[in-house]
Amino acid sequence: MNNEPKVLSEAEIEEKIKELPSGWKYKDNSISKEFIFDSISQGVVLLDKLIPFCDKIDHHPDIHIYYKKFIFELTRYSVGDKVTERDFLVAKEIERLYSQRSKLQ
């Protein structure tokens, strides 16, 4: 993907965040959510499955790992640290993979 995605307005972000499972927050020009895994390896397996998707759409989250707690933060640096549609694509993929976490061993 070579074209930069459209920067979303605050109102658009607030509407799109409602479409995600609960827990996602919009703050400081990013969306974020904390996920708890049964083990650190389960979280790492999710990351291993997430990376090809992120590479394909050219958009990668910042990830903070605190043992079994992983915090994903999404913003688009190339458009001035703003939230775009790609942030929501990655958030949806994280949620999809997390919903299958019992299979991530």
C-alpha positions in Angstrom: 0.0 0.0 0.0 1.7 3.2 -1.2 -1.1 5.7 -0.6 -1.3 7.3 2.8 -4.6 6.6 4.5 -7.0 9.4 5.3 -6.6 11.0 8.8 -9.9 10.5 10.7 -11.6 13.3 12.6 -12.1 12.9 16.3 -15.9 12.4 15.7 -15.1 9.6 13.1 -12.7 8.0 15.6 -15.3 8.1 18.4 -17.8 6.4 16.1 -15.4 3.7 14.8 -14.2 2.9 18.3 -17.8 2.0 19.2 -17.7 -0.7 16.5 -14.8 -2.4 18.3 -15.1 -4.7 21.3 -15.1 -2.8 24.6 -11.8 -1.6 26.1 -10.4 0.4 23.2 -9.6 4.0 24.1 -8.8 7.1 22.1 -6.2 9.4 23.7 -3.3 11.5 22.6 -3.9 10.8 18.9 -3.9 7.0 19.2 -6.2 4.1 20.0 -5.1 1.6 22.5 -6.2 -1.5 24.5 -4.8 -3.8 27.1 -5.0 -7.6 26.5 -4.3 -10.3 29.1 -3.0 -13.7 28.0 -2.8 -17.0 29.8 1.0 -16.9 29.2 3.6 -14.7 27.6 4.1 -17.3 24.9 0.4 -17.1 24.0 0.8 -13.3 23.5 4.0 -13.8 21.4 2.2 -16.4 19.2 -0.5 -13.8 18.6 2.2 -11.3 17.6 3.7 -13.9 15.2 0.3 -14.3 13.5 -0.4 -10.5 13.5 2.9 -9.4 11.8 2.1 -10.7 8.3 -1.2 -8.8 8.3 0.5 -5.7 9.5 3.3 -6.1 6.9 0.6 -6.5 4.1 -1.2 -3.3 5.0 2.0 -1.4 6.0 0.8 -0.5 9.4 2.3 -1.8 12.7 1.2 -1.2 16.3 3.4 -0.1 19.2 3.4 -2.9 21.7 4.2 -2.8 25.4 4.7 -6.2 27.0 4.4 -6.7 30.8 4.7 -10.4 31.1 1.1 -11.7 30.3 -0.3 -8.1 29.7 0.2 -6.7 26.2 -0.8 -3.1 25.4 -1.4 -2.3 21.8 -1.2 1.4 20.7 -2.1 2.4 17.2 -1.4 5.7 15.3 0.0 6.5 11.9 3.4 8.3 12.3 3.7 9.1 8.6 0.7 11.4 8.7 1.8 13.3 11.9 0.9 10.8 14.6 -2.8 10.7 13.7 -5.5 7.9 13.7 -6.4 6.5 10.3 -8.6 3.7 8.9 -5.6 1.4 9.1 -5.5 1.7 12.8 -8.9 0.2 13.0 -8.0 -2.5 10.5 -5.2 -3.6 12.8 -7.4 -3.3 15.9 -10.0 -5.6 14.3 -7.3 -8.1 13.4 -5.9 -8.0 17.0 -9.4 -8.7 18.3 -10.0 -11.5 15.8 -6.7 -13.2 16.8 -7.3 -12.6 20.5 -10.8 -14.2 20.3 -9.0 -17.3 19.2 -6.3 -17.1 21.9 -7.2 -20.6 23.3 -5.8 -21.9 20.1 -2.6 -19.8 20.3 -0.3 -22.3 22.0 
